Amino acid sequence: FAQHWFAPIVDLCCEDESKSFGHGFHYLLRDVCYLFLEWRDIFEPKGFPVNEHANKFVNKLISVATDGAHNSQPTQRLRSNLALLTRLIEIWRPKTQFQIDVRPIVKYLGHDDEKDGDALSSSSS
C-alpha cells in the first residue's frame, strides 16, 4: 500500500501553500514525516518517478526547515525540523539519488540575525 500512497501524499504536501494546509513546517508535514519513517521497513523510494517524489518532499522540507525558528523556542524548533529531515535522508539515501536545492540553505546561512532582529543565533544551546 505504501508504494501506492507515497506519490499522492507527497504531491499533497508540496502543493502551493496558498492551496494547501498552511505555511511552513506545519503539522501535516510533520505527521507525514513520521508516517514515512514508520514505513521505512516496508517502503523505500527507489526508481523513477518515486525518486522524483522523494526529492520533491526533501526539498520542500529543506525550504521550510527554519519555519518556527523565530518563535519563543527557535533552537528547539529548528533542531526538531532538521532531525526529521536528517532521519528521512538517512533511511532513503541508500536507494535514492538526491538532488538537493541548496538555495534555501545558502539563504539561511547568509542570514544576518542581528540586522533582521532575529533570535536564532542569540539562543545558543
N, CA, C and O atoms as a Tinker XYZ file with bonds, in Angstrom:
   500  protein
     1  N      0.806000   -1.211000    0.000000    73     2
     2  CA     0.000000    0.000000    0.000000    64     1     3
     3  C      0.843000    1.267000    0.000000    63     2     4     5
     4  O      0.450000    2.274000   -0.588000    81     3
     5  N      2.002000    1.225000    0.657000    73     3     6
     6  CA     2.841000    2.418000    0.771000    64     5     7
     7  C      3.293000    2.920000   -0.586000    63     6     8     9
     8  O      3.328000    4.127000   -0.824000    81     7
     9  N      3.641000    1.998000   -1.483000    73     7    10
    10  CA     4.106000    2.411000   -2.804000    64     9    11
    11  C      3.005000    3.116000   -3.598000    63    10    12    13
    12  O      3.298000    3.917000   -4.486000    81    11
    13  N      1.751000    2.824000   -3.286000    73    11    14
    14  CA     0.640000    3.472000   -3.983000    64    13    15
    15  C      0.282000    4.830000   -3.382000    63    14    16    17
    16  O     -0.230000    5.702000   -4.083000    81    15
    17  N      0.544000    5.012000   -2.105000    73    15    18
    18  CA     0.172000    6.242000   -1.415000    64    17    19
    19  C      1.282000    7.278000   -1.362000    63    18    20    21
    20  O      1.017000    8.461000   -1.150000    81    19
    21  N      2.514000    6.849000   -1.551000    73    19    22
    22  CA     3.648000    7.756000   -1.390000    64    21    23
    23  C      3.546000    8.996000   -2.282000    63    22    24    25
    24  O      3.591000   10.119000   -1.780000    81    23
    25  N      3.412000    8.808000   -3.583000    73    23    26
    26  CA     3.386000    9.943000   -4.521000    64    25    27
    27  C      2.207000   10.891000   -4.270000    63    26    28    29
    28  O      2.411000   12.104000   -4.233000    81    27
    29  N      0.981000   10.381000   -4.095000    73    27    30
    30  CA    -0.130000   11.315000   -3.825000    64    29    31
    31  C      0.043000   12.101000   -2.520000    63    30    32    33
    32  O     -0.336000   13.270000   -2.445000    81    31
    33  N      0.608000   11.468000   -1.506000    73    31    34
    34  CA     0.829000   12.176000   -0.237000    64    33    35
    35  C      1.872000   13.277000   -0.424000    63    34    36    37
    36  O      1.696000   14.393000    0.064000    81    35
    37  N      2.955000   12.960000   -1.131000    73    35    38
    38  CA     3.991000   13.969000   -1.389000    64    37    39
    39  C      3.411000   15.122000   -2.203000    63    38    40    41
    40  O      3.656000   16.288000   -1.893000    81    39
    41  N      2.645000   14.800000   -3.237000    73    39    42
    42  CA     2.030000   15.860000   -4.058000    64    41    43
    43  C      1.150000   16.762000   -3.208000    63    42    44    45
    44  O      1.175000   17.983000   -3.365000    81    43
    45  N      0.382000   16.178000   -2.323000    73    43    46
    46  CA    -0.489000   16.954000   -1.444000    64    45    47
    47  C      0.325000   17.878000   -0.534000    63    46    48    49
    48  O     -0.020000   19.046000   -0.360000    81    47
    49  N      1.387000   17.358000    0.033000    73    47    50
    50  CA     2.222000   18.147000    0.950000    64    49    51
    51  C      2.999000   19.251000    0.246000    63    50    52    53
    52  O      3.331000   20.268000    0.855000    81    51
    53  N      3.286000   19.051000   -1.025000    73    51    54
    54  CA     4.133000   20.005000   -1.747000    64    53    55
    55  C      3.338000   20.968000   -2.618000    63    54    56    57
    56  O      3.918000   21.718000   -3.403000    81    55
    57  N      2.018000   20.952000   -2.485000    73    55    58
    58  CA     1.197000   21.906000   -3.237000    64    57    59
    59  C      1.552000   23.332000   -2.835000    63    58    60    61
    60  O      2.163000   23.577000   -1.795000    81    59
    61  N      1.154000   24.244000   -3.679000    73    59    62
    62  CA     1.308000   25.662000   -3.372000    64    61    63
    63  C      0.683000   25.926000   -2.003000    63    62    64    65
    64  O     -0.441000   25.500000   -1.735000    81    63
    65  N      1.412000   26.628000   -1.143000    73    63    66
    66  CA     0.937000   26.852000    0.226000    64    65    67
    67  C     -0.393000   27.580000    0.289000    63    66    68    69
    68  O     -1.141000   27.422000    1.255000    81    67
    69  N     -0.695000   28.371000   -0.722000    73    67    70
    70  CA    -1.979000   29.073000   -0.715000    64    69    71
    71  C     -3.140000   28.119000   -0.958000    63    70    72    73
    72  O     -4.288000   28.455000   -0.669000    81    71
    73  N     -2.852000   26.922000   -1.492000    73    71    74
    74  CA    -3.899000   25.946000   -1.783000    64    73    75
    75  C     -3.870000   24.764000   -0.817000    63    74    76    77
    76  O     -4.746000   23.901000   -0.867000    81    75
    77  N     -2.888000   24.722000    0.042000    73    75    78
    78  CA    -2.721000   23.533000    0.877000    64    77    79
    79  C     -3.061000   23.803000    2.334000    63    78    80    81
    80  O     -3.970000   24.573000    2.642000    81    79
    81  N     -2.331000   23.169000    3.207000    73    79    82
    82  CA    -2.685000   23.138000    4.623000    64    81    83
    83  C     -2.001000   24.193000    5.470000    63    82    84    85
    84  O     -2.028000   24.113000    6.698000    81    83
    85  N     -1.404000   25.157000    4.849000    73    83    86
    86  CA    -0.785000   26.222000    5.616000    64    85    87
    87  C      0.636000   26.493000    5.200000    63    86    88    89
    88  O      1.163000   25.889000    4.266000    81    87
    89  N      1.240000   27.409000    5.908000    73    87    90
    90  CA     2.579000   27.885000    5.598000    64    89    91
    91  C      3.604000   27.174000    6.473000    63    90    92    93
    92  O      3.343000   26.886000    7.641000    81    91
    93  N      4.758000   26.897000    5.905000    73    91    94
    94  CA     5.885000   26.426000    6.686000    64    93    95
    95  C      5.865000   24.947000    7.023000    63    94    96    97
    96  O      5.213000   24.144000    6.356000    81    95
    97  N      6.594000   24.608000    8.073000    73    95    98
    98  CA     6.731000   23.222000    8.530000    64    97    99
    99  C      5.575000   22.942000    9.481000    63    98   100   101
   100  O      5.760000   22.839000   10.693000    81    99
   101  N      4.399000   22.821000    8.921000    73    99   102
   102  CA     3.175000   22.698000    9.710000    64   101   103
   103  C      2.928000   21.259000   10.146000    63   102   104   105
   104  O      3.693000   20.353000    9.816000    81   103
   105  N      1.855000   21.068000   10.888000    73   103   106
   106  CA     1.555000   19.770000   11.488000    64   105   107
   107  C      1.419000   18.655000   10.461000    63   106   108   109
   108  O      1.816000   17.524000   10.740000    81   107
   109  N      0.874000   18.935000    9.285000    73   107   110
   110  CA     0.708000   17.890000    8.287000    64   109   111
   111  C      2.068000   17.397000    7.785000    63   110   112   113
   112  O      2.280000   16.190000    7.667000    81   111
   113  N      2.984000   18.313000    7.492000    73   111   114
   114  CA     4.321000   17.893000    7.063000    64   113   115
   115  C      5.007000   17.060000    8.139000    63   114   116   117
   116  O      5.632000   16.041000    7.845000    81   115
   117  N      4.884000   17.495000    9.367000    73   115   118
   118  CA     5.495000   16.764000   10.481000    64   117   119
   119  C      4.892000   15.359000   10.591000    63   118   120   121
   120  O      5.624000   14.382000   10.748000    81   119
   121  N      3.569000   15.258000   10.511000    73   119   122
   122  CA     2.910000   13.955000   10.596000    64   121   123
   123  C      3.294000   13.047000    9.428000    63   122   124   125
   124  O      3.476000   11.843000    9.610000    81   123
   125  N      3.414000   13.617000    8.243000    73   123   126
   126  CA     3.815000   12.825000    7.073000    64   125   127
   127  C      5.255000   12.338000    7.230000    63   126   128   129
   128  O      5.575000   11.215000    6.843000    81   127
   129  N      6.112000   13.167000    7.790000    73   127   130
   130  CA     7.489000   12.715000    8.065000    64   129   131
   131  C      7.459000   11.489000    8.971000    63   130   132   133
   132  O      8.139000   10.498000    8.705000    81   131
   133  N      6.674000   11.557000   10.032000    73   131   134
   134  CA     6.580000   10.414000   10.949000    64   133   135
   135  C      5.986000    9.191000   10.245000    63   134   136   137
   136  O      6.417000    8.066000   10.499000    81   135
   137  N      5.016000    9.394000    9.378000    73   135   138
   138  CA     4.432000    8.295000    8.618000    64   137   139
   139  C      5.486000    7.640000    7.733000    63   138   140   141
   140  O      5.606000    6.415000    7.718000    81   139
   141  N      6.243000    8.435000    7.001000    73   139   142
   142  CA     7.274000    7.886000    6.125000    64   141   143
   143  C      8.369000    7.180000    6.937000    63   142   144   145
   144  O      8.930000    6.183000    6.482000    81   143
   145  N      8.667000    7.681000    8.110000    73   143   146
   146  CA     9.631000    6.998000    8.972000    64   145   147
   147  C      9.094000    5.649000    9.436000    63   146   148   149
   148  O      9.846000    4.680000    9.547000    81   147
   149  N      7.798000    5.588000    9.706000    73   147   150
   150  CA     7.166000    4.317000   10.089000    64   149   151
   151  C      7.191000    3.310000    8.941000    63   150   152   153
   152  O      7.246000    2.103000    9.176000    81   151
   153  N      7.153000    3.794000    7.713000    73   151   154
   154  CA     7.156000    2.935000    6.529000    64   153   155
   155  C      8.543000    2.429000    6.164000    63   154   156   157
   156  O      8.677000    1.680000    5.197000    81   155
   157  N      9.572000    2.809000    6.901000    73   155   158
   158  CA    10.950000    2.512000    6.480000    64   157   159
   159  C     11.204000    1.032000    6.257000    63   158   160   161
   160  O     12.064000    0.684000    5.447000    81   159
   161  N     10.495000    0.151000    6.938000    73   159   162
   162  CA    10.713000   -1.282000    6.771000    64   161   163
   163  C      9.911000   -1.881000    5.618000    63   162   164   165
   164  O     10.186000   -3.000000    5.184000    81   163
   165  N      8.922000   -1.142000    5.124000    73   163   166
   166  CA     8.076000   -1.693000    4.065000    64   165   167
   167  C      8.168000   -0.936000    2.747000    63   166   168   169
   168  O      7.630000   -1.382000    1.734000    81   167
   169  N      8.850000    0.214000    2.758000    73   167   170
   170  CA     8.888000    1.028000    1.553000    64   169   171
   171  C     10.181000    1.817000    1.464000    63   170   172   173
   172  O     10.605000    2.452000    2.430000    81   171
   173  N     10.803000    1.769000    0.290000    73   171   174
   174  CA    11.971000    2.603000    0.006000    64   173   175
   175  C     11.708000    3.331000   -1.300000    63   174   176   177
   176  O     11.353000    2.702000   -2.296000    81   175
   177  N     11.876000    4.646000   -1.311000    73   175   178
   178  CA    11.647000    5.377000   -2.557000    64   177   179
   179  C     12.773000    5.126000   -3.551000    63   178   180   181
   180  O     13.833000    5.747000   -3.475000    81   179
   181  N     12.534000    4.217000   -4.475000    73   179   182
   182  CA    13.557000    3.905000   -5.468000    64   181   183
   183  C     12.923000    3.853000   -6.844000    63   182   184   185
   184  O     11.750000    3.511000   -6.996000    81   183
   185  N     13.716000    4.195000   -7.835000    73   183   186
   186  CA    13.240000    4.189000   -9.208000    64   185   187
   187  C     12.428000    5.431000   -9.530000    63   186   188   189
   188  O     11.895000    6.101000   -8.646000    81   187
   189  N     12.353000    5.712000  -10.806000    73   187   190
   190  CA    11.579000    6.862000  -11.264000    64   189   191
   191  C     10.123000    6.423000  -11.384000    63   190   192   193
   192  O      9.914000    5.301000  -11.845000    81   191
   193  N      9.117000    7.172000  -11.024000    73   191   194
   194  CA     9.101000    8.550000  -10.550000    64   193   195
   195  C      9.135000    8.690000   -9.033000    63   194   196   197
   196  O      9.096000    9.806000   -8.515000    81   195
   197  N      9.209000    7.565000   -8.310000    73   195   198
   198  CA     9.218000    7.631000   -6.848000    64   197   199
   199  C     10.411000    8.427000   -6.349000    63   198   200   201
   200  O     10.282000    9.198000   -5.398000    81   199
   201  N     11.564000    8.255000   -6.970000    73   199   202
   202  CA    12.752000    9.007000   -6.602000    64   201   203
   203  C     12.505000   10.511000   -6.746000    63   202   204   205
   204  O     12.950000   11.302000   -5.915000    81   203
   205  N     11.799000   10.892000   -7.800000    73   203   206
   206  CA    11.469000   12.306000   -8.010000    64   205   207
   207  C     10.599000   12.841000   -6.877000    63   206   208   209
   208  O     10.781000   13.976000   -6.435000    81   207
   209  N      9.669000   12.040000   -6.415000    73   207   210
   210  CA     8.800000   12.467000   -5.310000    64   209   211
   211  C      9.581000   12.568000   -3.995000    63   210   212   213
   212  O      9.332000   13.466000   -3.191000    81   211
   213  N     10.515000   11.657000   -3.783000    73   211   214
   214  CA    11.355000   11.738000   -2.576000    64   213   215
   215  C     12.167000   13.032000   -2.603000    63   214   216   217
   216  O     12.284000   13.720000   -1.589000    81   215
   217  N     12.728000   13.356000   -3.775000    73   215   218
   218  CA    13.462000   14.609000   -3.920000    64   217   219
   219  C     12.567000   15.815000   -3.673000    63   218   220   221
   220  O     12.950000   16.757000   -2.979000    81   219
   221  N     11.387000   15.775000   -4.240000    73   219   222
   222  CA    10.431000   16.876000   -4.084000    64   221   223
   223  C     10.100000   17.094000   -2.606000    63   222   224   225
   224  O     10.064000   18.230000   -2.133000    81   223
   225  N      9.857000   15.998000   -1.881000    73   223   226
   226  CA     9.493000   16.096000   -0.467000    64   225   227
   227  C     10.664000   16.617000    0.364000    63   226   228   229
   228  O     10.486000   17.505000    1.197000    81   227
   229  N     11.852000   16.073000    0.145000    73   227   230
   230  CA    13.035000   16.509000    0.909000    64   229   231
   231  C     13.323000   17.984000    0.643000    63   230   232   233
   232  O     13.627000   18.731000    1.573000    81   231
   233  N     13.231000   18.409000   -0.612000    73   231   234
   234  CA    13.471000   19.824000   -0.923000    64   233   235
   235  C     12.404000   20.729000   -0.316000    63   234   236   237
   236  O     12.702000   21.860000    0.067000    81   235
   237  N     11.179000   20.254000   -0.225000    73   235   238
   238  CA    10.120000   21.022000    0.450000    64   237   239
   239  C     10.485000   21.193000    1.927000    63   238   240   241
   240  O     10.372000   22.287000    2.479000    81   239
   241  N     10.921000   20.106000    2.557000    73   239   242
   242  CA    11.291000   20.180000    3.969000    64   241   243
   243  C     12.473000   21.121000    4.189000    63   242   244   245
   244  O     12.499000   21.874000    5.162000    81   243
   245  N     13.443000   21.075000    3.292000    73   243   246
   246  CA    14.596000   21.984000    3.401000    64   245   247
   247  C     14.129000   23.432000    3.295000    63   246   248   249
   248  O     14.603000   24.298000    4.031000    81   247
   249  N     13.207000   23.690000    2.385000    73   247   250
   250  CA    12.769000   25.071000    2.169000    64   249   251
   251  C     11.975000   25.633000    3.349000    63   250   252   253
   252  O     11.888000   26.851000    3.509000    81   251
   253  N     11.396000   24.763000    4.173000    73   251   254
   254  CA    10.602000   25.247000    5.308000    64   253   255
   255  C     11.211000   24.871000    6.663000    63   254   256   257
   256  O     10.590000   25.101000    7.701000    81   255
   257  N     12.409000   24.300000    6.665000    73   255   258
   258  CA    13.016000   23.813000    7.907000    64   257   259
   259  C     13.188000   24.898000    8.958000    63   258   260   261
   260  O     13.096000   24.618000   10.153000    81   259
   261  N     13.438000   26.133000    8.535000    73   259   262
   262  CA    13.644000   27.209000    9.516000    64   261   263
   263  C     12.330000   27.822000    9.987000    63   262   264   265
   264  O     12.335000   28.730000   10.819000    81   263
   265  N     11.217000   27.341000    9.469000    73   263   266
   266  CA     9.919000   27.847000    9.910000    64   265   267
   267  C      9.763000   27.607000   11.409000    63   266   268   269
   268  O     10.060000   26.522000   11.909000    81   267
   269  N      9.306000   28.605000   12.100000    73   267   270
   270  CA     9.127000   28.488000   13.535000    64   269   271
   271  C     10.383000   28.818000   14.312000    63   270   272   273
   272  O     10.374000   28.843000   15.542000    81   271
   273  N     11.455000   29.070000   13.598000    73   271   274
   274  CA    12.712000   29.386000   14.271000    64   273   275
   275  C     12.695000   30.791000   14.847000    63   274   276   277
   276  O     13.635000   31.193000   15.533000    81   275
   277  N     11.655000   31.526000   14.580000    73   275   278
   278  CA    11.549000   32.894000   15.087000    64   277   279
   279  C     10.588000   32.988000   16.272000    63   278   280   281
   280  O     10.291000   34.086000   16.744000    81   279
   281  N     10.101000   31.839000   16.754000    73   279   282
   282  CA     9.175000   31.883000   17.882000    64   281   283
   283  C      9.943000   31.874000   19.200000    63   282   284   285
   284  O     11.142000   32.149000   19.223000    81   283
   285  N      9.266000   31.564000   20.277000    73   283   286
   286  CA     9.884000   31.679000   21.593000    64   285   287
   287  C     10.962000   30.621000   21.847000    63   286   288   289
   288  O     11.811000   30.825000   22.715000    81   287
   289  N     10.958000   29.507000   21.125000    73   287   290
   290  CA    11.976000   28.473000   21.299000    64   289   291
   291  C     12.580000   28.123000   19.938000    63   290   292   293
   292  O     12.375000   27.020000   19.430000    81   291
   293  N     13.331000   29.069000   19.345000    73   291   294
   294  CA    13.792000   28.870000   17.972000    64   293   295
   295  C     14.742000   27.700000   17.792000    63   294   296   297
   296  O     14.611000   26.952000   16.824000    81   295
   297  N     15.680000   27.523000   18.683000    73   295   298
   298  CA    16.666000   26.470000   18.518000    64   297   299
   299  C     16.009000   25.097000   18.608000    63   298   300   301
   300  O     16.325000   24.205000   17.821000    81   299
   301  N     15.115000   24.925000   19.544000    73   299   302
   302  CA    14.424000   23.650000   19.721000    64   301   303
   303  C     13.589000   23.305000   18.488000    63   302   304   305
   304  O     13.616000   22.164000   18.025000    81   303
   305  N     12.866000   24.255000   17.965000    73   303   306
   306  CA    12.025000   24.019000   16.786000    64   305   307
   307  C     12.873000   23.705000   15.559000    63   306   308   309
   308  O     12.557000   22.783000   14.807000    81   307
   309  N     13.941000   24.460000   15.353000    73   307   310
   310  CA    14.829000   24.219000   14.220000    64   309   311
   311  C     15.467000   22.842000   14.321000    63   310   312   313
   312  O     15.530000   22.115000   13.330000    81   311
   313  N     15.933000   22.481000   15.491000    73   311   314
   314  CA    16.545000   21.160000   15.675000    64   313   315
   315  C     15.543000   20.038000   15.422000    63   314   316   317
   316  O     15.887000   19.023000   14.816000    81   315
   317  N     14.336000   20.211000   15.869000    73   315   318
   318  CA    13.293000   19.208000   15.637000    64   317   319
   319  C     13.022000   19.033000   14.143000    63   318   320   321
   320  O     12.919000   17.910000   13.648000    81   319
   321  N     12.908000   20.155000   13.434000    73   319   322
   322  CA    12.673000   20.106000   11.985000    64   321   323
   323  C     13.838000   19.428000   11.272000    63   322   324   325
   324  O     13.634000   18.566000   10.416000    81   323
   325  N     15.053000   19.819000   11.626000    73   323   326
   326  CA    16.236000   19.254000   10.985000    64   325   327
   327  C     16.419000   17.776000   11.337000    63   326   328   329
   328  O     16.926000   17.008000   10.520000    81   327
   329  N     16.015000   17.376000   12.530000    73   327   330
   330  CA    16.124000   15.968000   12.917000    64   329   331
   331  C     15.216000   15.096000   12.048000    63   330   332   333
   332  O     15.624000   14.020000   11.610000    81   331
   333  N     14.005000   15.548000   11.800000    73   331   334
   334  CA    13.106000   14.794000   10.923000    64   333   335
   335  C     13.671000   14.704000    9.507000    63   334   336   337
   336  O     13.674000   13.633000    8.900000    81   335
   337  N     14.137000   15.809000    8.997000    73   335   338
   338  CA    14.714000   15.857000    7.653000    64   337   339
   339  C     15.931000   14.931000    7.558000    63   338   340   341
   340  O     16.056000   14.157000    6.609000    81   339
   341  N     16.807000   15.014000    8.529000    73   339   342
   342  CA    18.011000   14.193000    8.542000    64   341   343
   343  C     17.672000   12.711000    8.580000    63   342   344   345
   344  O     18.277000   11.914000    7.863000    81   343
   345  N     16.720000   12.344000    9.404000    73   343   346
   346  CA    16.344000   10.927000    9.531000    64   345   347
   347  C     15.776000   10.384000    8.219000    63   346   348   349
   348  O     16.105000    9.268000    7.817000    81   347
   349  N     14.934000   11.160000    7.556000    73   347   350
   350  CA    14.398000   10.720000    6.259000    64   349   351
   351  C     15.509000   10.530000    5.238000    63   350   352   353
   352  O     15.531000    9.533000    4.516000    81   351
   353  N     16.425000   11.482000    5.177000    73   351   354
   354  CA    17.530000   11.362000    4.223000    64   353   355
   355  C     18.374000   10.128000    4.543000    63   354   356   357
   356  O     18.796000    9.412000    3.635000    81   355
   357  N     18.618000    9.882000    5.813000    73   355   358
   358  CA    19.417000    8.716000    6.204000    64   357   359
   359  C     18.788000    7.406000    5.765000    63   358   360   361
   360  O     19.483000    6.523000    5.263000    81   359
   361  N     17.485000    7.269000    5.948000    73   359   362
   362  CA    16.856000    5.991000    5.598000    64   361   363
   363  C     16.609000    5.854000    4.104000    63   362   364   365
   364  O     16.553000    4.734000    3.595000    81   363
   365  N     16.460000    6.960000    3.388000    73   363   366
   366  CA    16.204000    6.901000    1.949000    64   365   367
   367  C     17.481000    6.927000    1.116000    63   366   368   369
   368  O     17.472000    6.486000   -0.034000    81   367
   369  N     18.558000    7.427000    1.664000    73   367   370
   370  CA    19.791000    7.638000    0.889000    64   369   371
   371  C     20.295000    6.395000    0.154000    63   370   372   373
   372  O     20.745000    6.527000   -0.984000    81   371
   373  N     20.244000    5.201000    0.737000    73   371   374
   374  CA    20.781000    4.052000    0.006000    64   373   375
   375  C     20.093000    3.784000   -1.343000    63   374   376   377
   376  O     20.727000    3.246000   -2.251000    81   375
   377  N     18.829000    4.143000   -1.487000    73   375   378
   378  CA    18.096000    3.838000   -2.713000    64   377   379
   379  C     17.693000    5.071000   -3.511000    63   378   380   381
   380  O     17.106000    4.943000   -4.586000    81   379
   381  N     17.996000    6.255000   -3.007000    73   379   382
   382  CA    17.535000    7.483000   -3.637000    64   381   383
   383  C     18.721000    8.349000   -4.024000    63   382   384   385
   384  O     19.655000    8.526000   -3.242000    81   383
   385  N     18.678000    8.879000   -5.216000    73   383   386
   386  CA    19.706000    9.822000   -5.649000    64   385   387
   387  C     19.140000   11.224000   -5.446000    63   386   388   389
   388  O     18.350000   11.713000   -6.253000    81   387
   389  N     19.552000   11.851000   -4.367000    73   387   390
   390  CA    19.010000   13.165000   -4.038000    64   389   391
   391  C     19.626000   14.252000   -4.890000    63   390   392   393
   392  O     20.822000   14.241000   -5.181000    81   391
   393  N     18.792000   15.178000   -5.278000    73   391   394
   394  CA    19.217000   16.398000   -5.953000    64   393   395
   395  C     18.714000   17.547000   -5.083000    63   394   396   397
   396  O     17.594000   18.033000   -5.241000    81   395
   397  N     19.561000   17.953000   -4.181000    73   395   398
   398  CA    19.184000   18.943000   -3.173000    64   397   399
   399  C     19.292000   20.350000   -3.740000    63   398   400   401
   400  O     20.299000   20.724000   -4.341000    81   399
   401  N     18.231000   21.118000   -3.535000    73   399   402
   402  CA    18.236000   22.539000   -3.880000    64   401   403
   403  C     18.914000   23.269000   -2.723000    63   402   404   405
   404  O     18.339000   23.393000   -1.642000    81   403
   405  N     20.121000   23.746000   -2.947000    73   403   406
   406  CA    20.901000   24.354000   -1.867000    64   405   407
   407  C     20.544000   25.820000   -1.618000    63   406   408   409
   408  O     21.018000   26.406000   -0.646000    81   407
   409  N     19.731000   26.415000   -2.462000    73   407   410
   410  CA    19.417000   27.843000   -2.291000    64   409   411
   411  C     18.828000   28.172000   -0.922000    63   410   412   413
   412  O     19.255000   29.160000   -0.323000    81   411
   413  N     17.866000   27.401000   -0.385000    73   411   414
   414  CA    17.372000   27.747000    0.961000    64   413   415
   415  C     18.453000   27.633000    2.035000    63   414   416   417
   416  O     18.448000   28.393000    3.003000    81   415
   417  N     19.371000   26.696000    1.871000    73   415   418
   418  CA    20.448000   26.528000    2.846000    64   417   419
   419  C     21.393000   27.720000    2.794000    63   418   420   421
   420  O     21.762000   28.278000    3.827000    81   419
   421  N     21.778000   28.104000    1.587000    73   419   422
   422  CA    22.666000   29.253000    1.409000    64   421   423
   423  C     22.004000   30.525000    1.938000    63   422   424   425
   424  O     22.646000   31.343000    2.598000    81   423
   425  N     20.724000   30.679000    1.643000    73   423   426
   426  CA    19.987000   31.855000    2.128000    64   425   427
   427  C     19.983000   31.894000    3.656000    63   426   428   429
   428  O     20.200000   32.945000    4.259000    81   427
   429  N     19.735000   30.739000    4.275000    73   427   430
   430  CA    19.706000   30.682000    5.731000    64   429   431
   431  C     21.086000   30.956000    6.326000    63   430   432   433
   432  O     21.209000   31.697000    7.302000    81   431
   433  N     22.119000   30.362000    5.740000    73   431   434
   434  CA    23.479000   30.562000    6.260000    64   433   435
   435  C     23.937000   32.002000    6.105000    63   434   436   437
   436  O     24.744000   32.487000    6.898000    81   435
   437  N     23.431000   32.686000    5.096000    73   435   438
   438  CA    23.798000   34.079000    4.880000    64   437   439
   439  C     22.903000   35.056000    5.612000    63   438   440   441
   440  O     23.062000   36.268000    5.475000    81   439
   441  N     21.966000   34.542000    6.386000    73   439   442
   442  CA    21.005000   35.358000    7.115000    64   441   443
   443  C     21.710000   36.131000    8.227000    63   442   444   445
   444  O     22.431000   35.541000    9.032000    81   443
   445  N     21.509000   37.430000    8.274000    73   443   446
   446  CA    22.121000   38.276000    9.292000    64   445   447
   447  C     21.130000   38.456000   10.432000    63   446   448   449
   448  O     20.218000   39.278000   10.348000    81   447
   449  N     21.315000   37.671000   11.512000    73   447   450
   450  CA    20.393000   37.690000   12.642000    64   449   451
   451  C     20.322000   39.053000   13.310000    63   450   452   453
   452  O     19.232000   39.512000   13.654000    81   451
   453  N     21.435000   39.695000   13.497000    73   451   454
   454  CA    21.453000   40.982000   14.182000    64   453   455
   455  C     20.741000   42.047000   13.361000    63   454   456   457
   456  O     19.980000   42.854000   13.897000    81   455
   457  N     20.992000   42.041000   12.071000    73   455   458
   458  CA    20.395000   43.046000   11.196000    64   457   459
   459  C     18.877000   42.911000   11.151000    63   458   460   461
   460  O     18.152000   43.905000   11.174000    81   459
   461  N     18.409000   41.670000   11.088000    73   459   462
   462  CA    16.976000   41.420000   10.954000    64   461   463
   463  C     16.257000   41.315000   12.291000    63   462   464   465
   464  O     15.033000   41.179000   12.321000    81   463
   465  N     16.988000   41.376000   13.394000    73   463   466
   466  CA    16.349000   41.283000   14.698000    64   465   467
   467  C     15.891000   39.863000   15.006000    63   466   468   469
   468  O     14.969000   39.667000   15.798000    81   467
   469  N     16.512000   38.898000   14.403000    73   467   470
   470  CA    16.139000   37.506000   14.561000    64   469   471
   471  C     16.734000   36.957000   15.857000    63   470   472   473
   472  O     17.814000   37.373000   16.277000    81   471
   473  N     16.028000   36.028000   16.481000    73   471   474
   474  CA    16.507000   35.459000   17.729000    64   473   475
   475  C     17.264000   34.150000   17.555000    63   474   476   477
   476  O     17.641000   33.520000   18.543000    81   475
   477  N     17.493000   33.733000   16.312000    73   475   478
   478  CA    18.123000   32.424000   16.098000    64   477   479
   479  C     19.476000   32.293000   16.763000    63   478   480   481
   480  O     19.683000   31.379000   17.561000    81   479
   481  N     20.394000   33.177000   16.455000    73   479   482
   482  CA    21.741000   32.992000   16.977000    64   481   483
   483  C     21.841000   33.380000   18.449000    63   482   484   485
   484  O     22.775000   32.953000   19.128000    81   483
   485  N     20.924000   34.160000   18.948000    73   483   486
   486  CA    21.003000   34.561000   20.339000    64   485   487
   487  C     20.586000   33.445000   21.284000    63   486   488   489
   488  O     20.891000   33.513000   22.475000    81   487
   489  N     19.885000   32.400000   20.780000    73   487   490
   490  CA    19.552000   31.258000   21.622000    64   489   491
   491  C     20.520000   30.144000   21.331000    63   490   492   493
   492  O     20.297000   29.323000   20.441000    81   491
   493  N     21.557000   30.121000   22.059000    73   491   494
   494  CA    22.527000   29.047000   21.857000    64   493   495
   495  C     22.151000   27.873000   22.723000    63   494   496   497
   496  O     21.430000   28.000000   23.712000    81   495
   497  N     22.663000   26.720000   22.321000    73   495   498
   498  CA    22.314000   25.528000   23.093000    64   497   499
   499  C     23.396000   25.138000   24.038000    63   498   500
   500  O     23.258000   24.154000   24.763000    81   499
